[in-house]
Amino acid sequence: MTTSPPRMQRASGESRVAFAVRDGQTRLADLYQRDPCRVLFPDAEPGEPPQAVLVTTSGGVVGGDRLRLEVAAGPGARAVVATQAAEKIYRAAPGSDPCRIDVAITVASGAALDWLPQETIVFQGARLIRHTVAEVAPGGSLLGCEMVVLGRGASGERFASGLLLDSWSVRRGGRLAWTDTLRVEGETPDGAGFGSANALATVIGVRDEPQSLFDKARPLLEIEGKVRAGVTVVNGVMVARLLGEATQVREAGIRFLSGLRGQKMPRVWHV
C-alpha cells in the first residue's frame, strides 16, 4: 500500500487597510489583519500624507501560501502604502502548489494613493502567482510600482527553474483600462528581451489627464548605465519599465519614483 506524503500546513494571511477623510484630514477608516500579514503606521514626515507599511511576519512566502492584501483610499483621501522590506519567495517543495498573492487596490474620486511595495525576490525553484487589480474612479489618482527580481544574483543564483505569473489590471469606472501579465517558467526569457537582466520594475500612473505625468517621466528615465528604461501611455494609463541588474534597477527606480512624487520615497525604502 502506498500513502501520499502529508500536506504541510501553509499560511493563509490577509490584511485590509482603508483611509477616509474625517474632519478635513485623511484618517484610518478600516483595519483588518490576519497572520502572517500585519500593518504598521509610522509617523509621516511633515506635510506628507498618512503612511501604512505592510509586513509579512513569516519572513517570506513558500509554496502553498495564500496572501490577500486590500488597500483603499476613500473620496478625497491621500495616503501612501509601502512594504517594510523586500518580499522573499522561497523555493517550492516538490509537488507543492504555487504560492498566491492577491492585491486589491481601490481609489475613490478625488483620492490619491501611492502604492510603493519594495521588490519581490523570486528564489530559484520558487513558484508564485500574483494578481494585482486596481479600481480607480474618475477623478482618482494612483501611482503604483512593482519590482521583480529573478534569483539571488548577489549569491550567484540564477532563476533556472520555477514559475512566476505576475499580472496587473487597472479598471476605471468599472471598465478594464489596462492589463499586463509576465510569465516566466524555467529559464529567464533571454529571447523576450531580458538578456542578462534579472530584475524588472513596472511603474504605472493613473490620472484623468496622464499626459502631464508622461511628460514628467520621460526626462527622469534618461538613465545612464546598464538599466534600460522606457515610458508610454496606454489607454489613459502611464506605464514605465526599468530592466537590468537588481541593484541598479532598484536605485534607478528610487530616483524615478522620487522625481515623479516630488519627494523622497518612504523611509522604509532607505533602511
Backbone as CSV, one residue per row, in Angstrom:
resi,resn,N_x,N_y,N_z,CA_x,CA_y,CA_z,C_x,C_y,C_z
1,MET,0.851,-1.187,0.000,0.000,0.000,0.000,0.891,1.243,0.000
2,THR,0.539,2.192,-0.832,1.286,3.449,-0.887,0.467,4.548,-0.241
3,THR,1.157,5.462,0.372,0.483,6.605,1.002,1.072,7.892,0.458
4,SER,0.232,8.884,0.369,0.691,10.204,-0.084,1.405,10.904,1.059
5,PRO,2.444,11.665,0.749,3.121,12.417,1.808,2.160,13.414,2.424
6,PRO,2.262,13.645,3.727,1.351,14.596,4.374,1.539,16.006,3.824
7,ARG,0.435,16.730,3.676,0.496,18.114,3.217,0.851,19.014,4.394
8,MET,1.870,19.833,4.196,2.305,20.728,5.253,1.318,21.876,5.395
9,GLN,1.141,22.335,6.626,0.266,23.472,6.853,0.892,24.715,6.248
10,ARG,0.070,25.491,5.531,0.560,26.679,4.862,-0.118,27.916,5.418
11,ALA,0.524,29.058,5.186,-0.014,30.317,5.684,-1.186,30.773,4.826
12,SER,-2.172,31.365,5.482,-3.304,31.971,4.796,-3.557,33.320,5.468
13,GLY,-2.863,34.339,4.976,-2.896,35.649,5.634,-3.680,36.673,4.841
14,GLU,-4.104,37.710,5.552,-4.873,38.763,4.900,-4.682,40.068,5.664
15,SER,-4.635,41.147,4.914,-4.657,42.476,5.540,-5.558,43.391,4.718
16,ARG,-6.209,44.288,5.421,-7.066,45.270,4.768,-6.887,46.600,5.485
17,VAL,-6.582,47.631,4.721,-6.393,48.960,5.302,-7.090,49.968,4.397
18,ALA,-7.879,50.843,5.003,-8.625,51.843,4.248,-8.493,53.198,4.921
19,PHE,-8.419,54.231,4.097,-8.309,55.600,4.579,-9.526,56.395,4.116
20,ALA,-9.947,57.349,4.940,-11.076,58.219,4.607,-10.828,59.601,5.195
21,VAL,-11.515,60.593,4.644,-11.391,61.959,5.139,-12.406,62.178,6.254
22,ARG,-11.883,62.605,7.399,-12.731,62.969,8.536,-12.198,64.262,9.139
23,ASP,-13.103,65.188,9.393,-12.726,66.490,9.959,-11.644,67.165,9.126
24,GLY,-11.732,66.973,7.816,-10.818,67.642,6.910,-9.450,67.002,6.776
25,GLN,-9.218,65.833,7.422,-7.920,65.163,7.344,-8.110,63.693,6.976
26,THR,-7.100,63.143,6.297,-7.122,61.726,5.984,-6.803,60.925,7.235
27,ARG,-7.683,59.983,7.543,-7.507,59.164,8.744,-7.772,57.694,8.401
28,LEU,-7.269,56.821,9.282,-7.540,55.396,9.126,-9.029,55.145,9.328
29,ALA,-9.642,54.437,8.367,-11.079,54.168,8.441,-11.382,52.700,8.698
30,ASP,-10.483,51.798,8.294,-10.737,50.366,8.463,-9.405,49.638,8.512
31,LEU,-9.321,48.642,9.382,-8.102,47.854,9.505,-8.463,46.426,9.886
32,TYR,-7.917,45.486,9.123,-8.059,44.062,9.441,-6.731,43.391,9.111
33,GLN,-6.289,42.475,9.958,-5.042,41.766,9.697,-5.093,40.369,10.289
34,ARG,-4.561,39.427,9.523,-4.501,38.031,9.965,-3.133,37.478,9.600
35,ASP,-2.492,36.828,10.576,-1.142,36.299,10.362,-1.060,35.499,9.061
36,PRO,0.097,35.679,8.369,1.298,36.438,8.762,1.301,37.881,8.263
37,CYS,0.149,38.415,7.923,0.085,39.791,7.413,-0.147,40.766,8.563
38,ARG,0.626,41.831,8.580,0.486,42.881,9.575,0.621,44.244,8.902
39,VAL,0.053,45.270,9.554,0.121,46.631,9.033,0.660,47.545,10.125
40,LEU,1.690,48.307,9.800,2.274,49.279,10.721,1.975,50.690,10.219
41,PHE,2.008,51.645,11.140,1.690,53.022,10.785,2.768,53.958,11.324
42,PRO,3.879,54.091,10.604,4.940,55.009,11.057,4.482,56.459,10.917
43,ASP,5.105,57.326,11.704,4.802,58.753,11.595,5.274,59.277,10.244
44,ALA,4.387,59.966,9.563,4.750,60.551,8.276,5.587,61.803,8.485
45,GLU,6.394,62.131,7.484,7.163,63.364,7.531,6.206,64.551,7.459
46,PRO,6.603,65.711,7.993,5.732,66.893,7.936,5.287,67.192,6.509
47,GLY,4.008,67.397,6.342,3.463,67.717,5.034,3.137,66.523,4.170
48,GLU,3.511,65.321,4.604,3.229,64.122,3.831,1.933,63.476,4.323
49,PRO,1.258,62.737,3.448,0.016,62.072,3.858,0.306,60.885,4.771
50,PRO,-0.707,60.333,5.415,-0.513,59.161,6.282,0.103,57.984,5.511
51,GLN,0.866,57.173,6.249,1.524,56.019,5.647,1.078,54.740,6.342
52,ALA,0.980,53.673,5.547,0.808,52.323,6.068,1.925,51.459,5.507
53,VAL,2.492,50.611,6.343,3.582,49.721,5.924,3.140,48.280,6.156
54,LEU,3.131,47.499,5.088,2.698,46.114,5.169,3.889,45.219,5.497
55,VAL,3.647,44.243,6.372,4.700,43.350,6.852,4.222,41.905,6.732
56,THR,5.116,41.025,6.284,4.869,39.586,6.336,5.726,39.021,7.461
57,THR,5.101,38.657,8.577,5.858,38.276,9.770,6.543,36.929,9.642
58,SER,6.172,36.128,8.647,6.791,34.818,8.464,8.185,34.917,7.861
59,GLY,8.558,36.116,7.397,9.885,36.297,6.825,9.978,35.924,5.365
60,GLY,8.894,35.466,4.784,8.890,35.098,3.375,7.674,34.253,3.049
61,VAL,7.560,33.873,1.795,6.405,33.132,1.307,6.897,31.857,0.648
62,VAL,6.205,30.737,0.903,6.604,29.444,0.339,5.425,28.834,-0.407
63,GLY,5.701,27.732,-1.116,4.683,27.067,-1.902,3.451,26.725,-1.087
64,GLY,2.282,27.043,-1.632,1.034,26.763,-0.953,0.505,27.901,-0.102
65,ASP,1.322,28.896,0.204,0.854,30.047,0.986,-0.161,30.853,0.173
66,ARG,-1.091,31.480,0.894,-2.085,32.347,0.268,-2.149,33.668,1.035
67,LEU,-1.893,34.763,0.349,-1.963,36.081,0.971,-2.907,36.966,0.160
68,ARG,-3.714,37.732,0.869,-4.579,38.707,0.209,-4.385,40.064,0.877
69,LEU,-4.122,41.089,0.056,-3.866,42.432,0.538,-4.887,43.378,-0.098
70,GLU,-5.564,44.167,0.736,-6.535,45.139,0.242,-6.158,46.527,0.756
71,VAL,-6.150,47.482,-0.167,-5.810,48.863,0.160,-6.862,49.757,-0.468
72,ALA,-7.393,50.709,0.287,-8.430,51.584,-0.242,-8.232,53.012,0.238
73,ALA,-8.490,53.952,-0.662,-8.496,55.378,-0.329,-9.868,55.932,-0.689
74,GLY,-10.597,56.425,0.311,-11.934,56.948,0.098,-11.920,58.311,-0.559
75,PRO,-13.099,58.864,-0.877,-13.188,60.148,-1.570,-12.358,61.244,-0.897
76,GLY,-11.461,61.837,-1.681,-10.646,62.946,-1.201,-9.466,62.561,-0.340
77,ALA,-9.300,61.280,-0.007,-8.205,60.854,0.881,-6.878,60.824,0.123
78,ARG,-5.792,61.036,0.866,-4.430,60.935,0.328,-3.630,60.035,1.251
79,ALA,-2.970,59.006,0.687,-2.248,58.059,1.529,-1.112,57.416,0.740
80,VAL,-0.151,56.880,1.495,0.983,56.154,0.934,1.027,54.784,1.600
81,VAL,1.154,53.741,0.797,1.257,52.377,1.321,2.507,51.731,0.741
82,ALA,3.355,51.197,1.605,4.602,50.563,1.192,4.744,49.232,1.925
83,THR,5.853,48.543,1.694,6.169,47.325,2.436,7.451,47.541,3.220
84,GLN,7.600,46.794,4.309,8.731,47.023,5.202,10.056,46.629,4.574
85,ALA,10.042,45.613,3.728,11.279,45.107,3.133,10.927,44.358,1.859
86,ALA,11.953,43.865,1.182,11.720,43.035,0.014,10.968,41.767,0.422
87,GLU,10.020,41.361,-0.410,9.287,40.115,-0.169,10.072,38.962,-0.779
88,LYS,10.325,37.925,0.007,11.100,36.786,-0.461,10.167,35.617,-0.758
89,ILE,10.293,35.063,-1.953,9.510,33.905,-2.369,10.475,32.722,-2.415
90,TYR,10.331,31.810,-1.442,11.306,30.736,-1.289,11.047,29.572,-2.243
91,ARG,12.071,28.779,-2.423,11.994,27.599,-3.288,10.831,26.716,-2.854
92,ALA,10.041,26.255,-3.815,8.889,25.417,-3.519,9.310,23.967,-3.338
93,ALA,8.699,23.291,-2.383,8.948,21.868,-2.188,8.370,21.093,-3.362
94,PRO,8.979,19.963,-3.737,8.449,19.169,-4.850,6.979,18.806,-4.624
95,GLY,6.165,19.029,-5.648,4.764,18.677,-5.562,3.876,19.696,-4.891
96,SER,4.444,20.768,-4.344,3.627,21.773,-3.648,2.952,22.699,-4.659
97,ASP,1.846,23.277,-4.246,1.158,24.256,-5.079,1.953,25.563,-5.101
98,PRO,1.760,26.370,-6.142,2.385,27.696,-6.124,1.846,28.530,-4.963
99,CYS,2.635,29.447,-4.465,2.088,30.427,-3.529,1.325,31.471,-4.335
100,ARG,0.362,32.094,-3.701,-0.505,33.042,-4.401,-0.644,34.315,-3.571
101,ILE,-0.494,35.457,-4.232,-0.691,36.754,-3.601,-1.693,37.538,-4.438
102,ASP,-2.783,37.938,-3.816,-3.803,38.740,-4.490,-3.831,40.125,-3.859
103,VAL,-3.744,41.144,-4.691,-3.726,42.531,-4.226,-4.903,43.272,-4.850
104,ALA,-5.720,43.900,-4.016,-6.860,44.684,-4.488,-6.695,46.125,-4.020
105,ILE,-6.663,47.054,-4.964,-6.463,48.475,-4.684,-7.699,49.237,-5.159
106,THR,-8.216,50.092,-4.295,-9.385,50.896,-4.653,-9.093,52.361,-4.360
107,VAL,-9.294,53.201,-5.373,-9.064,54.633,-5.234,-10.346,55.350,-5.652
108,ALA,-10.957,56.074,-4.725,-12.225,56.753,-4.987,-11.997,58.087,-5.681
109,SER,-13.061,58.715,-6.101,-12.988,60.012,-6.759,-12.345,61.048,-5.840
110,GLY,-11.410,61.798,-6.381,-10.735,62.835,-5.606,-9.640,62.319,-4.700
111,ALA,-9.442,61.000,-4.635,-8.416,60.408,-3.769,-7.091,60.277,-4.522
112,ALA,-5.990,60.200,-3.774,-4.661,59.997,-4.348,-3.933,58.963,-3.500
113,LEU,-3.497,57.891,-4.134,-2.824,56.794,-3.425,-1.512,56.470,-4.102
114,ASP,-0.449,56.371,-3.299,0.843,55.873,-3.771,1.007,54.451,-3.245
115,TRP,1.068,53.484,-4.155,1.264,52.070,-3.808,2.715,51.750,-4.133
116,LEU,3.571,51.619,-3.086,5.027,51.577,-3.263,5.658,50.370,-2.552
117,PRO,5.275,49.156,-2.896,5.935,47.996,-2.286,7.384,47.879,-2.762
118,GLN,8.238,47.345,-1.899,9.611,47.082,-2.309,9.648,45.808,-3.153
119,GLU,10.824,45.465,-3.647,10.930,44.413,-4.643,10.520,43.036,-4.103
120,THR,10.093,42.183,-5.016,9.805,40.787,-4.717,10.939,39.942,-5.283
121,ILE,11.618,39.189,-4.423,12.745,38.354,-4.849,12.251,36.920,-4.990
122,VAL,12.275,36.404,-6.215,11.784,35.063,-6.504,12.993,34.121,-6.555
123,PHE,13.131,33.308,-5.526,14.285,32.411,-5.444,14.230,31.354,-6.550
124,GLN,15.398,30.811,-6.864,15.477,29.686,-7.769,14.545,28.561,-7.291
125,GLY,13.682,28.075,-8.203,12.771,26.985,-7.860,11.481,27.427,-7.203
126,ALA,11.305,28.732,-6.976,10.064,29.230,-6.366,8.931,29.205,-7.387
127,ARG,7.710,29.202,-6.871,6.526,29.209,-7.737,5.535,30.229,-7.166
128,LEU,5.320,31.304,-7.924,4.490,32.416,-7.455,3.461,32.805,-8.507
129,ILE,2.221,32.948,-8.053,1.157,33.543,-8.867,0.667,34.775,-8.119
130,ARG,0.762,35.927,-8.767,0.332,37.173,-8.129,-0.576,37.939,-9.081
131,HIS,-1.703,38.394,-8.539,-2.644,39.208,-9.301,-2.860,40.521,-8.550
132,THR,-2.666,41.628,-9.237,-2.921,42.952,-8.673,-4.001,43.625,-9.506
133,VAL,-5.090,44.008,-8.867,-6.194,44.670,-9.550,-6.436,46.020,-8.883
134,ALA,-6.374,47.087,-9.666,-6.606,48.435,-9.157,-7.874,49.004,-9.787
135,GLU,-8.793,49.436,-8.945,-10.022,50.093,-9.391,-9.880,51.572,-9.042
136,VAL,-9.768,52.414,-10.073,-9.546,53.843,-9.877,-10.738,54.599,-10.454
137,ALA,-11.458,55.293,-9.595,-12.633,56.037,-10.039,-12.216,57.278,-10.816
138,PRO,-13.070,57.777,-11.706,-12.790,59.055,-12.360,-12.529,60.133,-11.307
139,GLY,-11.464,60.897,-11.517,-11.067,61.904,-10.539,-10.090,61.394,-9.505
140,GLY,-9.873,60.086,-9.484,-8.891,59.493,-8.571,-7.522,59.414,-9.213
141,SER,-6.489,59.252,-8.395,-5.109,59.211,-8.874,-4.356,58.088,-8.175
142,LEU,-3.651,57.273,-8.966,-2.852,56.170,-8.426,-1.463,56.196,-9.038
143,LEU,-0.442,56.141,-8.176,0.931,55.893,-8.605,1.331,54.570,-7.991
144,GLY,1.646,53.597,-8.820,1.953,52.267,-8.299,3.218,51.699,-8.915
145,CYS,3.867,50.802,-8.183,5.063,50.163,-8.711,5.123,48.712,-8.258
146,GLU,5.778,47.905,-9.055,6.122,46.530,-8.690,7.490,46.236,-9.283
147,MET,8.364,45.624,-8.485,9.682,45.225,-8.966,9.886,43.754,-8.647
148,VAL,10.282,42.997,-9.668,10.512,41.571,-9.513,11.982,41.280,-9.776
149,VAL,12.603,40.509,-8.882,13.986,40.077,-9.032,13.981,38.559,-9.182
150,LEU,14.548,38.060,-10.275,14.571,36.627,-10.554,15.905,36.042,-10.104
151,GLY,15.875,35.302,-8.992,17.090,34.720,-8.446,17.867,35.709,-7.594
152,ARG,18.746,35.165,-6.767,19.577,35.996,-5.893,20.931,36.198,-6.555
153,GLY,20.995,37.228,-7.374,22.204,37.461,-8.158,23.434,37.677,-7.303
154,ALA,23.271,38.326,-6.139,24.419,38.591,-5.271,25.032,37.299,-4.746
155,SER,24.244,36.226,-4.716,24.743,34.923,-4.271,25.120,34.031,-5.445
156,GLY,25.110,34.600,-6.643,25.445,33.825,-7.825,24.328,32.922,-8.292
157,GLU,23.109,33.147,-7.786,21.983,32.289,-8.140,21.270,32.834,-9.374
158,ARG,20.940,31.949,-10.292,20.172,32.311,-11.481,18.840,31.584,-11.438
159,PHE,17.802,32.264,-11.849,16.482,31.648,-11.885,16.419,30.737,-13.108
160,ALA,16.627,29.452,-12.878,16.678,28.484,-13.973,15.487,27.537,-13.977
161,SER,14.731,27.506,-12.885,13.527,26.674,-12.828,12.565,27.310,-11.836
162,GLY,11.288,27.056,-12.055,10.276,27.641,-11.194,9.208,28.322,-12.030
163,LEU,8.374,29.131,-11.369,7.268,29.791,-12.060,7.032,31.172,-11.463
164,LEU,6.906,32.152,-12.327,6.428,33.470,-11.950,5.313,33.845,-12.912
165,LEU,4.123,34.038,-12.378,2.986,34.523,-13.154,2.485,35.778,-12.450
166,ASP,2.830,36.939,-12.995,2.588,38.222,-12.326,1.713,39.077,-13.234
167,SER,0.509,39.383,-12.790,-0.411,40.131,-13.645,-0.923,41.381,-12.935
168,TRP,-1.145,42.426,-13.743,-1.690,43.714,-13.291,-2.941,43.999,-14.097
169,SER,-3.901,44.630,-13.472,-5.062,45.147,-14.197,-5.456,46.475,-13.575
170,VAL,-5.847,47.419,-14.415,-6.376,48.701,-13.965,-7.776,48.859,-14.546
171,ARG,-8.708,49.145,-13.674,-10.087,49.374,-14.089,-10.475,50.807,-13.750
172,ARG,-11.181,51.446,-14.658,-11.631,52.824,-14.458,-13.130,52.878,-14.688
173,GLY,-13.851,53.318,-13.660,-15.294,53.373,-13.791,-15.911,52.025,-14.076
174,GLY,-15.305,50.957,-13.545,-15.828,49.615,-13.729,-15.428,48.946,-15.027
175,ARG,-14.653,49.633,-15.870,-14.247,49.062,-17.152,-12.737,48.854,-17.178
176,LEU,-12.300,47.782,-17.828,-10.879,47.479,-17.928,-10.183,48.514,-18.803
177,ALA,-9.141,49.160,-18.240,-8.381,50.164,-18.982,-7.023,49.642,-19.426
178,TRP,-6.416,48.778,-18.623,-5.069,48.267,-18.951,-4.843,46.971,-18.209
179,THR,-4.186,46.029,-18.874,-3.807,44.786,-18.206,-2.482,44.307,-18.767
180,ASP,-1.731,43.600,-17.946,-0.393,43.175,-18.347,-0.029,41.935,-17.535
181,THR,0.584,40.955,-18.188,0.971,39.726,-17.496,2.389,39.335,-17.884
182,LEU,3.196,39.020,-16.887,4.537,38.478,-17.101,4.533,37.025,-16.636
183,ARG,4.921,36.126,-17.522,5.022,34.712,-17.168,6.441,34.240,-17.470
184,VAL,7.099,33.736,-16.440,8.423,33.140,-16.576,8.349,31.736,-15.984
185,GLU,8.611,30.760,-16.803,8.595,29.375,-16.337,9.864,28.711,-16.816
186,GLY,10.744,28.414,-15.871,12.048,27.904,-16.247,13.032,29.051,-16.385
187,GLU,13.889,28.975,-17.396,14.940,29.968,-17.562,14.371,31.361,-17.791
188,THR,15.106,32.375,-17.283,14.759,33.765,-17.571,14.726,33.957,-19.082
189,PRO,13.662,34.571,-19.618,13.457,34.589,-21.072,14.369,35.565,-21.807
190,ASP,15.591,35.085,-22.171,16.506,35.931,-22.926,15.861,36.413,-24.215
191,GLY,15.136,35.520,-24.870,14.526,35.856,-26.140,13.422,36.871,-26.031
192,ALA,12.927,37.127,-24.806,11.864,38.108,-24.617,12.419,39.484,-24.265
193,GLY,13.744,39.643,-24.400,14.334,40.946,-24.172,15.028,41.114,-22.849
194,PHE,15.051,40.082,-22.005,15.710,40.198,-20.711,17.228,40.248,-20.862
195,GLY,17.773,39.509,-21.809,19.222,39.440,-21.925,19.830,38.933,-20.633
196,SER,20.808,39.662,-20.076,21.433,39.273,-18.816,20.729,39.870,-17.609
197,ALA,19.649,40.623,-17.838,18.943,41.281,-16.734,18.257,40.260,-15.836
198,ASN,18.190,40.573,-14.546,17.486,39.702,-13.601,16.424,40.457,-12.806
199,ALA,16.135,41.698,-13.217,15.134,42.488,-12.481,14.333,43.341,-13.450
200,LEU,13.046,43.436,-13.153,12.141,44.259,-13.948,11.257,45.068,-13.004
201,ALA,11.219,46.375,-13.195,10.329,47.241,-12.428,9.291,47.838,-13.365
202,THR,8.052,47.841,-12.914,6.960,48.451,-13.662,6.342,49.542,-12.788
203,VAL,6.188,50.719,-13.352,5.576,51.847,-12.654,4.370,52.297,-13.469
204,ILE,3.226,52.437,-12.805,2.044,52.916,-13.510,1.537,54.192,-12.847
205,GLY,0.966,55.054,-13.663,0.346,56.271,-13.166,-1.038,56.396,-13.774
206,VAL,-2.044,56.498,-12.939,-3.428,56.576,-13.405,-4.001,57.917,-12.972
207,ARG,-4.371,58.717,-13.952,-4.982,60.028,-13.707,-5.992,60.298,-14.816
208,ASP,-6.850,61.287,-14.587,-7.751,61.696,-15.660,-6.977,62.245,-16.852
209,GLU,-5.881,62.967,-16.565,-5.036,63.535,-17.612,-3.611,63.007,-17.422
210,PRO,-3.275,61.847,-17.994,-1.957,61.248,-17.747,-0.818,61.907,-18.522
211,GLN,-1.123,62.790,-19.478,-0.065,63.349,-20.320,0.958,64.129,-19.501
212,SER,0.500,64.880,-18.503,1.444,65.653,-17.699,2.397,64.743,-16.937
213,LEU,1.901,63.600,-16.472,2.760,62.643,-15.779,3.753,62.020,-16.748
214,PHE,3.294,61.727,-17.962,4.178,61.190,-19.003,5.289,62.182,-19.335
215,ASP,4.927,63.457,-19.497,5.928,64.481,-19.818,6.957,64.617,-18.698
216,LYS,6.524,64.425,-17.464,7.450,64.495,-16.333,8.338,63.260,-16.270
217,ALA,7.785,62.120,-16.689,8.514,60.851,-16.574,9.637,60.720,-17.597
218,ARG,9.425,61.221,-18.801,10.400,60.991,-19.880,11.807,61.444,-19.525
219,PRO,12.016,62.691,-19.088,13.393,63.089,-18.757,13.950,62.359,-17.538
220,LEU,13.081,61.919,-16.635,13.552,61.188,-15.458,14.101,59.813,-15.823
221,LEU,13.713,59.303,-16.994,14.170,57.981,-17.418,15.374,58.038,-18.342
222,GLU,15.968,59.216,-18.475,17.223,59.320,-19.222,18.353,58.870,-18.301
223,ILE,18.436,57.530,-18.151,19.294,56.906,-17.145,20.603,56.461,-17.776
224,GLU,21.697,56.854,-17.178,22.996,56.370,-17.612,23.280,55.016,-16.971
225,GLY,24.044,54.190,-17.675,24.390,52.879,-17.121,23.719,51.765,-17.891
226,LYS,23.539,50.637,-17.204,23.066,49.434,-17.877,21.563,49.204,-17.756
227,VAL,20.864,50.079,-17.061,19.416,49.928,-16.926,18.736,50.437,-18.193
228,ARG,17.909,49.590,-18.781,17.109,50.005,-19.924,15.746,50.471,-19.421
229,ALA,15.254,51.556,-19.977,14.012,52.124,-19.462,13.217,52.773,-20.584
230,GLY,11.917,52.809,-20.396,11.042,53.456,-21.354,9.697,53.746,-20.716
231,VAL,8.929,54.627,-21.339,7.633,55.001,-20.792,6.667,55.264,-21.942
232,THR,5.392,54.956,-21.726,4.360,55.200,-22.718,3.041,55.444,-21.993
233,VAL,2.025,55.790,-22.745,0.670,55.918,-22.214,-0.216,54.953,-22.989
234,VAL,-0.902,54.090,-22.265,-1.772,53.088,-22.874,-3.176,53.278,-22.326
235,ASN,-4.081,53.705,-23.186,-5.490,53.842,-22.806,-5.666,54.652,-21.520
236,GLY,-4.906,55.748,-21.423,-5.030,56.623,-20.270,-4.223,56.217,-19.054
237,VAL,-3.370,55.199,-19.183,-2.526,54.741,-18.084,-1.064,54.922,-18.489
238,MET,-0.302,55.690,-17.700,1.127,55.797,-17.941,1.809,54.530,-17.451
239,VAL,2.652,53.938,-18.303,3.358,52.710,-17.966,4.844,52.915,-18.239
240,ALA,5.670,52.727,-17.216,7.125,52.831,-17.358,7.754,51.491,-16.983
241,ARG,8.839,51.140,-17.673,9.570,49.896,-17.399,11.041,50.214,-17.168
242,LEU,11.635,49.483,-16.229,13.072,49.548,-15.993,13.578,48.122,-15.920
243,LEU,14.603,47.803,-16.695,15.096,46.437,-16.817,16.606,46.425,-16.667
244,GLY,17.127,45.529,-15.825,18.565,45.434,-15.657,18.945,44.589,-14.456
245,GLU,20.127,44.849,-13.927,20.599,44.158,-12.728,19.856,44.710,-11.527
246,ALA,19.582,43.841,-10.552,18.655,44.173,-9.471,19.029,45.443,-8.710
247,THR,20.276,45.567,-8.280,20.679,46.738,-7.508,20.541,48.011,-8.324
248,GLN,20.934,47.939,-9.589,20.849,49.119,-10.439,19.400,49.497,-10.728
249,VAL,18.537,48.505,-10.909,17.123,48.800,-11.158,16.488,49.414,-9.915
250,ARG,16.833,48.896,-8.745,16.285,49.470,-7.514,16.704,50.935,-7.361
251,GLU,17.983,51.215,-7.554,18.475,52.581,-7.409,17.823,53.505,-8.440
252,ALA,17.725,53.045,-9.685,17.100,53.852,-10.724,15.614,54.046,-10.431
253,GLY,14.964,52.997,-9.916,13.554,53.095,-9.574,13.293,54.098,-8.463
254,ILE,14.171,54.137,-7.461,14.028,55.111,-6.372,14.149,56.528,-6.911
255,ARG,15.143,56.768,-7.774,15.311,58.105,-8.349,14.094,58.491,-9.191
256,PHE,13.615,57.551,-9.976,12.481,57.824,-10.855,11.211,58.121,-10.061
257,LEU,10.901,57.283,-9.095,9.695,57.482,-8.300,9.783,58.739,-7.443
258,SER,10.961,59.015,-6.889,11.133,60.245,-6.110,10.889,61.470,-6.978
259,GLY,11.378,61.428,-8.227,11.167,62.540,-9.140,9.704,62.710,-9.501
260,LEU,9.008,61.591,-9.744,7.580,61.678,-10.068,6.783,62.231,-8.896
261,ARG,7.135,61.793,-7.681,6.389,62.205,-6.493,6.750,63.614,-6.046
262,GLY,7.945,64.070,-6.409,8.410,65.364,-5.934,8.843,65.319,-4.481
263,GLN,9.127,64.132,-3.975,9.596,63.959,-2.599,10.249,62.583,-2.472
264,LYS,10.968,62.388,-1.391,11.675,61.130,-1.195,10.701,59.971,-1.034
265,MET,11.230,58.789,-1.276,10.452,57.580,-1.029,10.275,57.398,0.478
266,PRO,9.289,56.614,0.911,9.105,56.360,2.345,10.391,55.848,2.994
267,ARG,10.548,56.152,4.270,11.785,55.830,4.967,12.126,54.341,4.927
268,VAL,11.121,53.467,4.888,11.420,52.038,4.871,12.215,51.642,3.651
269,TRP,12.152,52.426,2.578,12.928,52.122,1.388,14.418,52.401,1.588
270,HIS,14.759,53.155,2.618,16.153,53.573,2.790,16.799,52.954,4.018
271,VAL,16.097,52.079,4.715,16.633,51.448,5.927,17.590,50.336,5.532
